[in-house]
């Protein structure tokens, strides 16, 4: 009887899957069943689930001292997804299944007490991790089959029961083999169109610049002026995600437990957390770390409506992901890095009551109240918001105009053209865009005309701009120049970038 059996399972660390060696050892002695390798409570309880499932299904439970080791032993293992691998390893100890075949596959899934295989979270990341580790076959719950089908280069078997998994190892797996995904197997949501937005020419221009260059935006205006409507339509003018980007977004959603079953998320995320959100929910973390809203907004938009109501401590945590495109969560067991490259859009009333500056309404807020309202947005965080625009109420002439507003389709065509220009400009750094290019690269690759440089110097002296603020202005001007088809940054591009950086609307 073999005394040491090797099986393989997988887990998720952050948003990436990794292979776990499941080593089963049997020795003579008082019967016992132990799992080591930093299992959490749900995994420690696998002993009873696996024992009951094996006996219920008519298999013999091995005798003697049984030890299951999960390697690497220095990474905490979470969840019930190791049940199937443990059960198959125990069966191989008594030669009830082929241990040589078992060592060649990755086995994933939670066991019910009757042997039914239940779906587990994060299958897409786990199967991707198994493929990267060189494993070519996977056995997993049939309920997770559609997700596994999204991964090319690995043969996956979707089985509904423990006995079916044993049949796959015995060479009867053809009936369980998962075929290629159905064409266009993507999540499609209806999104608004900028053709629905009447007036607001300046705000639309600001959002077009933001989409083209990846810039962060602040929209400030009275209630009912259309800030939320504008922000909600921003994803409609973003370029379509590439296949790799769509898988990346789907993998993050899977790690958070909100991914659609068997479908790729093809629409860029649009996340709108409530202002009562905690710091951990915003950037990720918790006792068992999970991706936060900034990671769920990866490749898309994070919209903070009424940002003056958010906790300042929560807002300040946005500075690292806005600058670096990642979030790092440190725990005693591991340090996890989540991707978080998003476009931030914040919206606010001009004051606590919302009526500051309106001629047909009385504002009840004094200067101290306005200052407290905007104190949530610190100088360093404000410096990272490139485009700031006042959104007025729509006037009667715009409401009665017969001309149809420009559609998202035509705006997106310009945005895609500018994204192509940036891709060529930063060809040696594909992840860069105008908003994220480092300062030295910016100055080397984005030359200013003499008039533009003179205007920027004058603005810096007059407004006491920080070095970061000057770089941000140049980045926005570069996007404006790209939209205009200009090879260099001209004075009018700097002027418009300075106009969009006006601080008056943000109580500054």
C-alpha positions in Angstrom: 0.0 0.0 0.0 1.5 3.4 -0.9 2.3 5.5 2.1 2.8 8.9 0.4 0.4 10.3 -2.2 0.7 13.5 -4.1 -2.3 15.5 -5.4 -2.6 19.0 -6.5 -5.2 21.7 -5.8 -5.1 25.5 -6.1 -5.9 28.6 -4.1 -6.0 32.4 -4.6 -3.6 34.9 -3.1 -4.9 38.4 -3.8 -6.3 37.9 -7.3 -3.8 35.4 -8.6 -4.1 31.7 -8.4 -1.3 29.4 -7.3 -0.9 25.6 -7.2 -1.0 23.8 -3.8 0.7 20.4 -3.3 -1.7 18.1 -1.3 0.5 15.4 0.2 -1.3 12.5 1.9 0.7 10.3 4.3 -0.4 7.1 6.0 1.4 5.4 8.9 0.6 2.7 11.4 -0.8 3.7 14.7 -3.9 5.0 16.5 -6.3 6.2 13.8 -6.2 10.0 13.3 -6.7 12.5 10.6 -4.7 15.8 10.6 -4.4 18.6 8.2 -1.4 20.9 8.4 -0.1 23.8 6.2 -1.8 26.8 7.7 -5.4 25.8 7.0 -8.2 28.2 8.0 -11.3 27.0 9.9 -13.3 26.0 6.8 -10.4 23.9 5.6 -9.7 22.3 9.0 -13.4 21.2 8.9 -12.6 19.4 5.6 -11.7 16.3 7.7 -15.3 15.7 8.6 -16.7 16.6 5.2 -14.3 14.3 3.4 -14.7 11.4 5.8 -18.5 11.6 5.5 -18.5 11.9 1.7 -16.2 8.9 1.2 -18.3 6.7 3.5 -21.6 7.9 2.1 -20.4 7.1 -1.5 -19.3 3.6 -0.5 -15.6 4.1 -0.5 -13.4 2.7 2.3 -11.9 5.3 4.6 -8.1 4.6 5.1 -7.1 3.4 8.5 -4.1 4.4 10.5 -2.6 7.8 11.2 -3.5 10.1 8.2 -1.6 13.3 7.6 -2.5 15.9 4.9 0.2 18.5 4.2 -0.7 21.6 2.1 2.4 23.1 0.5 3.7 25.8 0.4 3.3 25.7 4.1 4.0 29.4 4.8 0.9 30.7 2.9 -2.5 30.5 4.6 -5.0 28.2 2.8 -8.6 29.3 2.9 -11.9 27.8 2.0 -13.4 24.4 1.2 -12.0 24.2 -2.3 -9.4 21.6 -1.3 -12.0 18.9 -0.4 -11.8 17.1 -3.7 -8.0 16.9 -3.8 -7.9 15.6 -0.2 -10.6 13.0 -0.9 -8.9 11.7 -4.0 -5.5 11.5 -2.2 -7.1 9.4 0.5 -8.6 7.1 -2.0 -5.2 6.7 -3.7 -3.7 5.7 -0.4 -5.9 2.6 -0.4 -5.4 2.2 -4.2 -9.0 3.0 -4.8 -7.9 5.3 -7.6 -4.7 5.8 -9.7 -2.1 7.8 -7.7 0.1 8.3 -10.8 -2.8 9.9 -12.8 -3.8 11.9 -9.8 -0.4 13.6 -9.6 -0.9 15.0 -13.2 -4.1 17.0 -12.6 -5.3 19.8 -10.4 -8.5 18.9 -8.4 -10.8 21.7 -7.1 -14.1 21.7 -5.4 -16.1 21.5 -2.1 -17.7 18.2 -1.1 -21.2 17.9 0.3 -21.7 15.0 2.7 -23.3 12.9 -0.1 -20.3 13.4 -2.4 -21.9 16.1 -4.5 -19.3 18.6 -5.8 -20.2 22.2 -4.9 -18.8 25.3 -6.8 -16.0 27.4 -5.3 -15.0 31.0 -5.7 -12.0 32.1 -7.8 -12.0 29.2 -10.3 -10.9 31.4 -13.1 -7.8 32.6 -11.2 -7.0 29.0 -10.0 -7.2 27.5 -13.4 -5.0 30.3 -14.8 -2.5 29.7 -12.0 -2.5 25.9 -12.8 -1.8 26.6 -16.4 1.1 28.9 -15.6 2.5 26.1 -13.4 2.6 23.8 -16.3 -0.5 21.7 -15.4 -2.6 20.7 -18.4 -5.6 19.1 -16.8 -8.1 20.1 -14.1 -11.0 18.4 -12.4 -13.6 20.7 -10.9 -17.3 21.1 -10.1 -19.6 21.1 -13.1 -21.1 24.3 -11.8 -17.7 26.0 -12.4 -17.3 24.4 -15.8 -18.2 27.5 -17.8 -15.6 29.6 -15.9 -12.9 27.0 -16.6 -13.8 27.0 -20.3 -12.6 30.6 -20.5 -9.0 29.5 -20.0 -7.3 28.2 -23.2 -4.4 25.6 -23.0 -5.8 23.4 -20.3 -8.2 20.5 -20.5 -10.9 20.8 -17.8 -13.4 18.2 -16.6 -16.6 19.4 -15.0 -17.9 16.7 -12.7 -21.0 16.8 -10.5 -20.0 14.1 -8.0 -17.0 12.6 -6.3 -17.6 9.3 -8.1 -17.4 11.1 -11.4 -14.0 12.5 -10.5 -12.8 9.0 -9.7 -14.1 8.0 -13.2 -12.1 10.7 -14.8 -8.9 9.4 -13.1 -9.8 5.9 -14.3 -9.8 7.1 -17.9 -13.5 7.7 -18.5 -13.3 11.5 -18.6 -14.4 12.2 -22.2 -18.1 12.8 -21.2 -17.0 15.3 -18.6 -14.6 17.3 -20.8 -15.4 20.9 -21.1 -15.6 22.3 -24.6 -14.5 25.7 -25.7 -16.7 28.7 -24.5 -19.6 29.8 -26.6 -18.6 32.7 -28.9 -19.3 36.1 -27.5 -19.8 34.6 -24.1 -19.5 38.0 -22.5 -21.5 40.0 -20.0 -23.3 42.8 -21.8 -24.9 45.6 -19.9 -26.9 48.5 -21.2 -25.1 51.7 -20.6 -26.2 55.3 -21.1 -25.2 57.4 -24.1 -23.9 60.9 -24.1 -26.7 61.6 -26.6 -29.0 61.6 -23.6 -27.2 64.5 -22.0 -28.6 67.9 -23.0 -26.2 70.8 -22.9 -23.2 70.6 -20.5 -20.7 71.1 -23.3 -17.8 71.9 -21.0 -18.4 68.9 -18.8 -18.6 66.6 -21.8 -15.3 68.0 -23.1 -13.7 67.4 -19.7 -14.9 63.8 -19.7 -13.7 63.3 -23.2 -10.2 64.5 -22.2 -10.3 62.3 -19.1 -11.3 59.2 -21.1 -8.6 59.9 -23.8 -5.7 60.4 -21.4 -6.8 58.5 -18.3 -7.1 61.6 -16.2 -9.0 61.9 -12.9 -12.0 64.3 -12.8 -13.9 66.4 -10.3 -17.5 67.5 -11.1 -18.9 70.3 -8.9 -22.4 71.6 -9.3 -25.8 72.1 -7.7 -28.3 69.3 -7.2 -30.0 68.1 -10.4 -27.5 69.5 -12.8 -26.6 66.0 -14.1 -23.3 65.2 -12.4 -24.3 61.5 -11.8 -25.7 61.2 -15.3 -22.5 62.5 -16.8 -20.2 60.2 -14.7 -22.4 57.2 -15.4 -21.8 57.6 -19.2 -18.1 57.9 -19.0 -17.5 54.2 -19.6 -19.5 54.4 -22.8 -16.7 56.5 -24.4 -13.8 54.3 -23.2 -12.2 52.0 -25.7 -13.3 48.4 -25.5 -11.2 46.2 -23.3 -8.8 43.8 -24.8 -9.2 40.1 -24.2 -6.5 40.1 -21.5 -8.0 43.1 -19.8 -11.4 41.5 -19.7 -10.0 38.3 -18.2 -8.1 40.4 -15.6 -11.3 42.3 -14.6 -13.2 39.0 -14.4 -10.5 37.4 -12.3 -10.7 40.3 -9.8 -14.5 40.0 -9.6 -14.0 36.3 -9.1 -11.7 36.9 -6.1 -14.3 39.1 -4.6 -17.1 36.6 -5.2 -19.1 38.7 -7.6 -18.0 37.4 -11.0 -20.8 36.2 -13.3 -20.8 32.4 -13.8 -19.0 31.4 -16.9 -18.9 34.8 -18.5 -16.2 37.3 -19.2 -16.9 40.9 -18.0 -16.4 42.9 -21.2 -17.8 46.2 -20.1 -15.4 48.4 -18.2 -16.3 48.5 -14.5 -18.2 51.4 -13.0 -18.1 51.3 -9.2 -20.2 53.7 -7.0 -19.5 53.1 -3.3 -21.7 54.8 -0.7 -20.1 57.6 1.3 -20.3 55.5 4.5 -17.9 52.9 3.1 -15.0 51.8 5.3 -11.4 52.1 4.5 -11.0 48.4 4.1 -14.0 48.1 1.8 -12.6 51.0 -0.3 -9.1 49.8 -0.9 -9.2 46.2 0.2 -8.2 44.3 3.3 -10.1 42.8 6.2 -9.2 39.8 8.4 -9.4 37.7 5.2 -8.2 40.2 2.6 -10.5 40.8 -0.3 -10.2 43.3 -3.2 -11.7 46.7 -2.4 -13.7 49.1 -4.6 -10.5 50.5 -6.1 -9.6 47.1 -7.4 -13.1 46.2 -8.6 -12.9 49.5 -10.6 -9.6 48.3 -12.2 -9.6 49.3 -15.9 -12.8 51.3 -15.4 -14.2 54.1 -13.3 -14.5 54.7 -9.6 -17.2 57.3 -9.0 -17.5 59.0 -5.5 -20.7 60.9 -5.4 -21.0 63.6 -2.7 -17.3 63.1 -1.9 -17.6 65.7 0.8 -19.5 63.2 2.9 -16.8 60.5 2.7 -14.5 60.0 5.7 -11.2 61.8 5.2 -9.3 58.7 6.3 -10.9 56.7 3.6 -10.3 59.3 0.9 -6.6 59.5 1.8 -6.1 55.8 1.2 -6.7 56.6 -2.5 -3.4 58.3 -2.9 -1.3 55.2 -3.4 -3.5 53.5 -5.9 -4.0 56.7 -7.9 -0.2 57.2 -8.1 1.0 53.6 -8.5 -2.0 51.7 -9.9 -1.8 49.0 -7.2 -2.8 48.5 -3.6 -0.6 46.6 -1.1 -2.2 44.9 1.9 0.2 43.7 4.5 -0.9 40.9 6.9 1.2 38.6 9.2 0.6 35.6 6.9 1.2 37.4 3.5 1.6 40.7 1.7 -1.0 40.9 -1.1 -0.9 43.3 -4.0 -4.1 44.1 -5.9 -4.3 45.9 -9.2 -6.1 49.2 -9.1 -5.6 51.3 -12.2 -8.8 53.2 -12.5 -10.2 56.6 -13.5 -11.4 58.5 -10.4 -14.5 60.7 -10.8 -15.6 62.7 -7.8 -18.8 64.7 -7.7 -20.0 67.3 -5.2 -22.4 70.1 -4.5 -20.7 73.5 -4.3 -21.5 73.7 -0.5 -23.3 71.6 2.1 -26.7 73.0 1.2 -26.0 72.8 -2.6 -27.1 76.2 -3.6 -23.9 78.3 -3.5 -23.6 80.6 -6.5 -27.2 80.2 -7.7 -29.2 83.4 -8.3 -32.6 81.8 -7.8 -31.8 80.1 -4.5 -30.5 81.2 -1.1 -27.4 79.6 0.1 -27.4 79.0 3.9 -23.7 78.2 4.2 -21.0 80.6 5.5 -17.4 80.4 4.4 -16.4 78.3 7.4 -19.1 75.7 6.6 -17.9 75.6 3.0 -14.2 75.2 4.1 -15.1 72.3 6.4 -17.1 70.7 3.7 -14.1 70.7 1.3 -11.5 69.9 4.0 -12.1 66.2 3.3 -10.1 66.6 0.1 -6.5 67.3 1.1 -4.0 69.1 -1.0 -2.0 66.0 -2.0 -5.2 64.2 -3.1 -6.5 67.2 -4.9 -3.2 67.5 -6.8 -3.9 64.1 -8.3 -7.2 65.2 -9.8 -6.2 66.6 -13.2 -9.5 67.9 -14.6 -12.0 70.0 -12.5 -15.1 71.4 -13.9 -18.1 73.3 -12.7 -21.4 71.8 -13.9 -24.2 74.4 -14.1 -27.9 73.7 -14.3 -29.1 73.2 -17.8 -30.6 76.3 -19.2 -33.9 76.6 -21.0 -32.4 77.2 -24.5 -30.5 73.9 -24.3 -33.6 72.1 -23.1 -35.6 73.4 -26.1 -32.8 73.0 -28.7 -33.7 70.7 -31.6 -30.1 69.7 -32.3 -29.3 66.2 -31.2 -26.4 66.0 -28.7 -23.3 64.1 -29.9 -23.4 60.4 -29.3 -21.0 58.3 -27.3 -20.0 56.5 -30.5 -18.5 59.5 -32.2 -16.8 60.7 -29.0 -15.4 57.2 -28.5 -13.9 57.2 -32.0 -11.8 60.3 -31.0 -10.8 58.7 -27.7 -9.7 55.5 -29.4 -7.6 57.6 -31.9 -5.8 59.3 -29.0 -5.3 56.0 -27.2 -3.6 54.7 -30.3 -1.3 57.8 -30.4 -0.3 57.2 -26.8 0.3 53.5 -27.4 2.8 54.4 -30.1 4.3 57.2 -28.0 4.9 54.8 -25.0 5.5 51.7 -27.0 8.3 50.6 -24.7 6.0 51.0 -21.7 2.5 49.7 -22.8 0.9 50.3 -19.5 1.5 54.0 -19.6 -0.8 56.7 -20.8 -0.7 60.5 -20.7 -2.0 60.6 -17.1 0.4 58.1 -15.7 3.7 58.8 -17.5 6.4 59.7 -15.0 7.8 63.2 -14.9 11.1 62.6 -16.6 9.5 60.6 -19.4 6.8 63.3 -19.7 9.4 66.1 -20.2 11.5 63.9 -22.6 8.5 62.8 -24.8 6.1 65.7 -24.6 7.9 68.8 -25.7 6.3 72.3 -25.2 6.5 75.1 -27.7 8.2 78.3 -26.5 4.8 80.0 -26.1 3.4 77.1 -24.1 6.4 77.0 -21.8 6.2 80.8 -21.2 2.5 80.5 -20.3 3.1 77.6 -17.9 5.9 79.6 -16.1 3.5 82.5 -15.7 0.7 80.3 -14.4 3.1 78.6 -11.9 4.4 82.0 -10.6 0.9 83.4 -10.3 -0.8 80.4 -8.7 2.2 79.0 -6.8 1.8 75.6 -8.4 3.6 72.5 -7.0 5.9 70.5 -9.2 3.2 67.8 -9.3 0.6 70.3 -10.3 2.8 71.6 -13.2 3.3 68.0 -14.4 -0.4 67.4 -14.2 -1.2 70.4 -16.3 1.3 69.3 -19.0 -0.2 65.8 -19.0 -3.7 67.2 -19.6 -2.3 69.6 -22.2 -0.6 66.6 -24.0 -4.0 64.9 -24.2 -5.7 68.0 -25.5 -2.9 68.3 -28.1 -3.5 64.7 -29.1 -7.2 65.3 -29.5 -6.2 68.3 -31.8 -3.7 66.2 -33.7 -0.8 68.3 -32.6 2.7 66.8 -32.4 3.8 69.4 -29.8 2.1 71.1 -26.8 1.0 74.5 -27.8 0.0 77.5 -25.8 -3.7 77.0 -26.3 -3.4 73.4 -25.0 -1.7 74.7 -21.8 -4.4 77.4 -21.5 -7.2 74.9 -21.7 -5.5 72.5 -19.2 -5.1 75.4 -16.7 -8.7 76.3 -17.2 -9.7 72.7 -16.3 -7.5 72.8 -13.2 -9.4 75.8 -11.7 -9.7 75.4 -7.9 -12.5 77.9 -7.3 -15.2 75.3 -7.7 -13.6 73.1 -5.0 -13.6 75.8 -2.4 -9.9 76.6 -2.9 
